């Protein structure tokens, strides 16, 4: 017998199957509300967004709303849907590798919703046996991230993910939680993410994350310990994009303390753009973004604007990128491009806030800091307003110092 939470997860799948798309952003919710309205089924985009966990906290949904969703999905009403849940997946689900993947996702979401942490980790490890091309990877990651945040990073879940090979990869290595509220992610890395000596790239990823966290939060900058940067450039192509991005970041910081950042920066950025062009993952924007963040934080922002071709490549990426998976790295690159225009490095071009193309950012603090900073580029009088004082305090309290430093560089160029 299915739990109520399991039934709600299944109706989400059924609605998305009927819609032919995932409902993962506010724009998706507005679109679905319009599609339902065509069928005389009236649900507000806000209700849909809460039900699909786009807006948190999730609230109990009324039976009348469930009836409407069930009718949209092809059932008579909610009760009819509850009796026909086996129809949600294709009939040949046991023989279909793709259906097995989605079934694993639904089972994972039910286990997380019911706080069955060890069971969830076991589902992840079974999921590893499916063909990689059929895995709903990003939905898995989203489910894990949502659970960690919703349940305030329970230690049992963090430990279970750390002990599960699939949990380590899909959460610790792929999600890379930049928010790290109260240090829950960094503390879990120390306690439960324990790569072996042979796993050089994973050790580097863990140590570079922990170092970078303090580097950006501390008012006193310090070089990385010698053990943090021990990967060779020849090893980069085989690494995950997060590991590649942190390697570039650490190289820039290390070069700064060796007084070699100026001559090394162009080659590092070209390497970042080359890796970005070769990467298939939508997270590839972190490759140049981490390098840019480090350089701004080191108060060497002028280096970023020396190569117009690189800035044009950033612009082309922003205009052509598919933002179905949302990374605030894209917003970092947009901010740099706006700075390049407003400081005279590139001709003036029309500006469109990235929030108009994206629904939600994984790190809301970064989104707020960067959007405000980008606005100042176009309305510099905001610097004299009371809101700018509040903004400075916000950046200082939420580890966004580098954005303030980038803005200061912009002011100096005017």
MIKOL-577291 format. One record per residue (C-alpha): residue in three letters; x, y, z. Coordinates in steps of 0.25 Angstrom, whole numbers, plus 2048, in hexadecimal, padded with zeros to 3 digits. Example, Ala and Ser with C-alpha at 12.3 -4.5 7.8 and 13.67 -1.06 7.14 Angstrom:
BEGIN
ALA,831,7EE,81F
SER,837,7FC,81D
***
This chain:
BEGIN
UNK,800,800,800
UNK,806,80D,7FC
UNK,808,819,806
UNK,801,826,804
UNK,80F,82C,801
UNK,811,821,7F7
UNK,804,824,7F0
UNK,807,833,7F0
UNK,814,830,7E9
UNK,80D,827,7DF
UNK,803,832,7DB
UNK,80F,83B,7D9
UNK,815,831,7CF
UNK,807,82F,7C8
UNK,805,83E,7C6
UNK,813,83F,7C0
UNK,811,833,7B7
UNK,804,83A,7B2
UNK,80A,847,7B1
UNK,816,842,7AA
UNK,820,84A,7B2
UNK,826,84B,7C0
UNK,820,855,7C9
UNK,82C,85B,7D0
UNK,82B,86A,7CF
UNK,820,875,7D1
UNK,81F,877,7C2
UNK,81C,868,7C1
UNK,811,86A,7CB
UNK,80B,876,7C4
UNK,80C,86E,7B7
UNK,805,862,7BD
UNK,7FA,86B,7C3
UNK,7F7,870,7B5
UNK,7F6,862,7B0
UNK,7ED,85E,7BA
UNK,7E4,86A,7B8
UNK,7E2,866,7AA
UNK,7DB,85A,7AF
UNK,7D3,862,7B9
UNK,7DB,85E,7C5
UNK,7DF,86A,7CD
UNK,7EB,869,7D6
UNK,7F4,875,7D9
UNK,803,875,7D5
UNK,806,877,7E4
UNK,7FF,86B,7E8
UNK,805,862,7DD
UNK,813,868,7E1
UNK,811,864,7F0
UNK,80C,856,7EC
UNK,818,854,7E3
UNK,822,859,7EE
UNK,826,865,7E6
UNK,822,86E,7F1
UNK,825,86A,7FF
UNK,820,866,809
UNK,817,85C,803
UNK,809,85D,809
UNK,7FD,853,809
UNK,7F6,853,7FC
UNK,7E7,853,7FD
UNK,7DF,847,7F7
UNK,7D8,850,7ED
UNK,7E6,853,7E7
UNK,7EA,845,7E7
UNK,7DD,842,7DF
UNK,7E0,84C,7D5
UNK,7EF,847,7D3
UNK,7E9,838,7D2
UNK,7DF,83D,7C7
UNK,7EA,844,7C0
UNK,7F3,837,7C0
UNK,7E7,82F,7BA
UNK,7E0,829,7C6
UNK,7D1,82C,7CB
UNK,7D6,832,7D8
UNK,7E0,830,7E3
UNK,7D9,823,7E9
UNK,7DA,81D,7DB
UNK,7E9,820,7DA
UNK,7EC,81A,7E7
UNK,7E5,80D,7E2
UNK,7ED,80D,7D5
UNK,7FB,811,7D9
UNK,801,805,7D2
UNK,7FD,80D,7C5
UNK,807,819,7C8
UNK,813,811,7C2
UNK,813,80A,7B4
UNK,80C,7FC,7B4
UNK,81A,7F6,7B1
UNK,820,7FD,7BD
UNK,827,7F1,7C2
UNK,82E,7EF,7B4
UNK,831,7FD,7B1
UNK,83E,802,7B6
UNK,839,811,7B5
UNK,82C,80E,7BD
UNK,835,807,7C7
UNK,83D,813,7C9
UNK,830,81C,7CB
UNK,82B,811,7D4
UNK,838,812,7DC
UNK,836,821,7DD
UNK,828,820,7E2
UNK,82C,816,7ED
UNK,838,81F,7F1
UNK,82F,82B,7F3
UNK,825,822,7FB
UNK,830,81D,804
UNK,836,82B,806
UNK,828,831,809
UNK,826,826,813
UNK,834,829,819
UNK,838,81B,816
UNK,847,81F,814
UNK,84E,812,813
UNK,843,80C,80A
UNK,845,819,801
UNK,854,816,800
UNK,851,807,7FC
UNK,848,80C,7F1
UNK,853,815,7EC
UNK,85D,809,7EB
UNK,853,801,7E4
UNK,851,80C,7DA
UNK,860,80B,7D7
UNK,85D,7FE,7CF
UNK,854,806,7C5
UNK,85A,80A,7B7
UNK,860,818,7B9
UNK,859,81E,7AD
UNK,84B,81A,7B4
UNK,84E,820,7C1
UNK,845,82C,7C6
UNK,852,832,7CC
UNK,84E,840,7CF
UNK,841,83C,7D5
UNK,848,833,7DE
UNK,852,83E,7E2
UNK,846,848,7E4
UNK,83F,83E,7ED
UNK,84B,83C,7F6
UNK,84E,84B,7F7
UNK,83F,84D,7FA
UNK,83F,843,805
UNK,84C,848,80B
UNK,846,856,80C
UNK,838,852,810
UNK,83D,849,81B
UNK,848,853,81F
UNK,854,849,81C
UNK,851,83E,825
UNK,85E,837,829
UNK,858,829,826
UNK,855,82D,818
UNK,863,834,816
UNK,86A,828,81B
UNK,861,81E,812
UNK,865,826,806
UNK,873,826,80A
UNK,874,817,80B
UNK,86C,815,7FE
UNK,875,816,7F1
UNK,869,81B,7EA
UNK,866,825,7F5
UNK,874,82A,7F5
UNK,874,82D,7E6
UNK,866,832,7E5
UNK,866,83B,7F1
UNK,873,83E,7F7
UNK,87A,83F,7EA
UNK,86F,844,7E0
UNK,866,84C,7E9
UNK,872,854,7EF
UNK,869,85C,7F8
UNK,86F,86A,7F8
UNK,865,86F,803
UNK,86B,867,80E
UNK,862,86D,818
UNK,868,86B,826
UNK,873,863,820
UNK,86A,857,81E
UNK,871,853,810
UNK,87F,856,814
UNK,87D,84E,821
UNK,877,842,81A
UNK,883,843,810
UNK,88D,841,81C
UNK,885,837,823
UNK,87F,82E,818
UNK,886,830,80B
UNK,893,829,80D
UNK,89A,826,7FF
UNK,8A5,81C,7FF
UNK,8B4,821,7FC
UNK,8B2,81B,7EE
UNK,8A6,824,7EB
UNK,8AF,830,7E9
UNK,8A4,838,7E2
UNK,89A,836,7ED
UNK,8A4,83A,7F8
UNK,8A7,846,7F0
UNK,898,84A,7EE
UNK,896,848,7FD
UNK,8A2,850,802
UNK,8A0,85B,7F7
UNK,892,85D,7FB
UNK,895,85E,80A
UNK,8A1,868,807
UNK,898,871,7FD
UNK,88D,872,807
UNK,897,879,811
UNK,89E,880,806
UNK,891,888,802
UNK,88C,88A,810
UNK,899,88F,817
UNK,89D,89D,816
UNK,8AB,899,817
UNK,8AF,891,80A
UNK,8B9,885,80C
UNK,8BF,87C,801
UNK,8BA,86E,800
UNK,8C2,863,807
UNK,8CC,85B,7FF
UNK,8C3,84F,7FF
UNK,8B7,855,7F9
UNK,8BD,857,7EB
UNK,8C3,84A,7E7
UNK,8BC,846,7DA
UNK,8C3,847,7CD
UNK,8BD,84F,7C1
UNK,8BE,842,7B9
UNK,8B3,83C,7C2
UNK,8A9,847,7C0
UNK,8A2,841,7B4
UNK,89D,835,7BC
UNK,898,83D,7C8
UNK,88A,841,7CB
UNK,887,850,7C8
UNK,887,854,7D7
UNK,894,84E,7D9
UNK,89A,855,7CC
UNK,894,862,7D1
UNK,89A,861,7DE
UNK,8A7,85E,7D8
UNK,8A7,86A,7D0
UNK,8A3,872,7DC
UNK,8AE,86D,7E5
UNK,8B8,86F,7DA
UNK,8B5,87E,7D9
UNK,8B6,880,7E8
UNK,8C3,878,7E9
UNK,8C8,880,7DD
UNK,8C4,88D,7E4
UNK,8CD,88A,7F1
UNK,8D8,886,7E8
UNK,8D7,893,7E0
UNK,8D4,88C,7D3
UNK,8C5,88F,7D2
UNK,8C6,89A,7C7
UNK,8CE,891,7BD
UNK,8C6,884,7C1
UNK,8B8,88A,7C0
UNK,8B7,88A,7B1
UNK,8BB,87B,7B0
UNK,8B2,877,7BB
UNK,8A6,87E,7B5
UNK,8A8,878,7A7
UNK,8A9,86A,7AE
UNK,89C,86D,7B5
UNK,895,871,7A8
UNK,89B,865,7A1
UNK,896,85C,7AC
UNK,889,863,7AC
UNK,887,861,79D
UNK,88A,852,79E
UNK,881,84F,7AA
UNK,873,84A,7A8
UNK,86E,84D,7B6
UNK,866,859,7B8
UNK,86E,85C,7C4
UNK,87A,860,7BB
UNK,878,86F,7BD
UNK,87F,86D,7CB
UNK,88C,86B,7C3
UNK,88E,87A,7C0
UNK,885,87E,7CB
UNK,88E,879,7D7
UNK,89A,87F,7D0
UNK,894,88C,7CF
UNK,88F,88C,7DD
UNK,89D,889,7E3
UNK,8A3,894,7DA
UNK,899,89E,7DF
UNK,89B,89A,7ED
UNK,8AA,89C,7EC
UNK,8A7,8AA,7E7
UNK,8AD,8A7,7D9
UNK,8A0,8AA,7D2
UNK,8A7,8B2,7C7
UNK,8AD,8A5,7C1
UNK,89F,8A0,7BE
UNK,89D,8AB,7B4
UNK,8AA,8A9,7AC
UNK,8A5,89F,7A2
UNK,898,8A4,79A
UNK,897,897,793
UNK,895,88F,7A0
UNK,88B,899,7A4
UNK,884,897,797
UNK,884,888,799
UNK,87D,88B,7A7
UNK,873,893,7A0
UNK,870,888,795
UNK,86F,87E,7A0
UNK,865,886,7A8
UNK,85C,888,79B
UNK,85C,879,797
UNK,85C,872,7A4
UNK,851,869,7A8
UNK,84D,86C,7B6
UNK,844,861,7BA
UNK,84E,85E,7C5
UNK,851,86B,7CC
UNK,85F,86F,7D1
UNK,862,87C,7D6
UNK,86F,87B,7CF
UNK,868,87F,7C3
UNK,864,88C,7CA
UNK,873,88E,7CE
UNK,876,88E,7C0
UNK,86B,898,7BC
UNK,870,8A1,7C7
UNK,87E,8A1,7C1
UNK,878,8A4,7B3
UNK,870,8B0,7B9
UNK,87D,8B5,7C0
UNK,884,8B4,7B2
UNK,87A,8BC,7AC
UNK,879,8C7,7B7
UNK,888,8C8,7B8
UNK,88A,8CB,7A9
UNK,891,8BD,7A6
UNK,885,8B9,79D
UNK,87B,8C2,795
UNK,86D,8C4,79C
UNK,863,8B9,799
UNK,855,8B7,79E
UNK,854,8B1,7AC
UNK,84A,8A6,7B1
UNK,84B,8A2,7C0
UNK,84E,893,7C0
UNK,842,891,7CA
UNK,839,893,7BF
UNK,83E,887,7B8
UNK,840,87E,7C5
UNK,836,87B,7CF
UNK,83E,877,7DB
UNK,84D,878,7DF
UNK,853,86D,7E8
UNK,85A,878,7F0
UNK,850,883,7F3
UNK,85A,88B,7FA
UNK,863,88C,7EE
UNK,857,88E,7E5
UNK,853,89B,7ED
UNK,861,8A0,7EE
UNK,864,89F,7DF
UNK,857,8A4,7DB
UNK,858,8B0,7E3
UNK,866,8B2,7DF
UNK,862,8B1,7D0
UNK,857,8BB,7D2
UNK,861,8C5,7D8
UNK,869,8C4,7CB
UNK,85E,8CA,7C4
UNK,858,8D3,7CF
UNK,865,8D8,7D6
UNK,85D,8E2,7DF
UNK,858,8D6,7E7
UNK,866,8D7,7EE
UNK,861,8E3,7F5
UNK,854,8DD,7FA
UNK,851,8D7,807
UNK,84F,8C9,801
UNK,85E,8C9,7FD
UNK,862,8C9,80B
UNK,858,8BE,80E
UNK,85E,8B7,802
UNK,86C,8B8,807
UNK,868,8B2,814
UNK,861,8A7,80D
UNK,86D,8A3,805
UNK,876,8A4,811
UNK,86D,89B,819
UNK,86B,891,80E
UNK,879,88E,809
UNK,877,897,7FC
UNK,883,8A0,7FF
UNK,889,89D,7F1
UNK,87C,8A4,7EB
UNK,87F,8B1,7F2
UNK,88E,8B0,7EE
UNK,889,8AF,7DF
UNK,880,8BB,7E1
UNK,88B,8C3,7E7
UNK,894,8C0,7DB
UNK,888,8C4,7D2
UNK,887,8D2,7D9
UNK,896,8D4,7D8
UNK,895,8D3,7C9
UNK,88A,8DD,7C7
***
